[in-house]
Amino acid sequence: MGEAREKSRNSMKLSRALLFGIVSAALLFVAAALFVSCSKKKEQVREIVGEVDLEKVSHKVKNDLVIATAQDINQLNPLLQNDQINQNCLALTHTALLSANHDTMEIIPMLAQSWRWFDQKHLELSLDRRAKFSTGDPVTADDVVFTLERAMSHDPSISLWSGVLSNVEKVEATGKYTVVITLRNVDNDFLYTLNARGLSVQSRKAYDDPDNKEPWLIGSGRYKFKEWKRGERVVFERVENYWGDEPGVADRIIFKPMYEASQRAIALQNGEIDVCIDPAAADLRFLEDDDNLVVFKRDGSRLFYMGFNVSKPPFDDVVLRRAVSCAIDRNFIVMSLFGGRAKWQTTVLNRGNWSFLDNDEIDGYKFDVERAKKLLQESAYPDGVTADMYISSSDPYRSVAQIIQDNLRKIGVDIKIKVFDDATLKAECAAGNAQCFLWRWNVMGRIDECFRDIFYTDAPANYHHLSDPEVDRLTDIVFPTEG
């Protein structure tokens, strides 16, 4: 396995350099931060942020825990979403087969309490027999087969996860609580696939009920869905008699969208909310000095990137794309917007993955205005060009876009910023309407998924609309197989 990974690592040096030069620029690594008011019990905080020593948090329990988010929740069907904000909600209501330790990436049990490989292509999972859905029905092997087969559907109205499971040949229930998954090819990282929030196990019984119009809301987590008012709040209630070892503490957890970072910080200090997700870096000093607040920080793996639609003018011109890549001052973005709590990087692979290569290990485009101007003269647009940039209405996209707009204006590229909510932005990019865009990406464990989902021909998240046999071939090389 070690030899196979070293082969994949060497192959990736070539493929990442190629892919980045083709379609992407301005990649940022951002450290996630949560801010919690002191009127919470520690366990309530852990429901959102996991294990952390919060000595300043008192032991007073609140019935309602209100969490302010930078984006609105847009989809609660696990198989039809891949946004972090939705997954924060699904972490409360649904359970995956496996999970991974954030720091060590060690696989840990969830619904599957144990697993074994019969050989390199056959994986057996044994389910926790205590597990129950919020309806009280047991989680069985039949539910696992139903969920994974549904996830493998190529119908985009049913699943957006078929590509992730493209290596799965079949899924079988060999007992009430035992499942065998057969792979087409050896996959050293397949266990990481099974910890994906989108592949959380759903209830076949709920889907078979003709009166249940939203069966995907039924999960086996500590909380269950209560109410959703778009643009206002999503409410979850604690599951009584939860089957697991760590039941919910707060009676209700409420997600409330607040799009401006300053609005979230003020609401936290005023006591209107209890948790603030992703505050502005500029507010950190003031929040850390507030004795009524606890600041939780840890390194994250999410990256923000600028992408080009290479199927239409003007960014079908590779020389123009290179000029843009050289014109963006990524270090200034990191320091001015994130207060140094971020790192710019050359590769699209998320930090923390086992084969991540840092900037000193892989060549990329460095900030060089003179080179950018020279490349523009060599492009199809020597006199300059105007292009639309599609961005999300949430932070930090507006601020990043404005800096990029200023950077590119200096070389003769005039960027017009178009703002959308997250769901509309993704739909517009998928339809090919954007000329360039800002978006985010976060995949841990599955190396091939980082490339296959956003660069492979006709992949659902290939907003670049790249279709290149050589890129597809290089992506296939990255697939982590033996031999």
HUDA-V565531 format. One record per run of one state. SS is the DSSP state (A for helix, B for strand, O for the rest). FROM is the first residue (numbers start at 1). TO is the last residue. If there is no record, write none. Layout:
ss:SS from:FROM to:TO
ss:SS from:FROM to:TO
This chain:
ss:O from:1 to:1
ss:A from:2 to:23
ss:B from:24 to:30
ss:O from:31 to:31
ss:B from:32 to:37
ss:O from:38 to:41
ss:A from:42 to:49
ss:O from:50 to:63
ss:B from:64 to:69
ss:O from:70 to:77
ss:A from:78 to:80
ss:O from:81 to:83
ss:A from:84 to:93
ss:O from:94 to:97
ss:B from:98 to:100
ss:O from:101 to:106
ss:B from:107 to:109
ss:O from:110 to:111
ss:B from:112 to:119
ss:O from:120 to:121
ss:B from:122 to:127
ss:O from:128 to:131
ss:B from:132 to:132
ss:O from:133 to:137
ss:B from:138 to:138
ss:O from:139 to:140
ss:A from:141 to:151
ss:O from:152 to:167
ss:B from:168 to:175
ss:O from:176 to:177
ss:B from:178 to:183
ss:O from:184 to:189
ss:A from:190 to:193
ss:O from:194 to:196
ss:A from:197 to:199
ss:O from:200 to:203
ss:A from:204 to:208
ss:O from:209 to:214
ss:A from:215 to:217
ss:O from:218 to:222
ss:B from:223 to:229
ss:O from:230 to:232
ss:B from:233 to:238
ss:O from:239 to:251
ss:B from:252 to:257
ss:O from:258 to:260
ss:A from:261 to:269
ss:O from:270 to:274
ss:B from:275 to:277
ss:O from:278 to:280
ss:A from:281 to:288
ss:O from:289 to:292
ss:B from:293 to:298
ss:O from:299 to:302
ss:B from:303 to:308
ss:O from:309 to:317
ss:A from:318 to:327
ss:O from:328 to:329
ss:A from:330 to:338
ss:O from:339 to:341
ss:B from:342 to:345
ss:O from:346 to:368
ss:A from:369 to:378
ss:O from:379 to:384
ss:B from:385 to:392
ss:O from:393 to:396
ss:A from:397 to:409
ss:O from:410 to:412
ss:B from:413 to:420
ss:O from:421 to:421
ss:A from:422 to:430
ss:O from:431 to:435
ss:B from:436 to:441
ss:O from:442 to:446
ss:A from:447 to:455
ss:O from:456 to:468
ss:A from:469 to:478
ss:O from:479 to:483
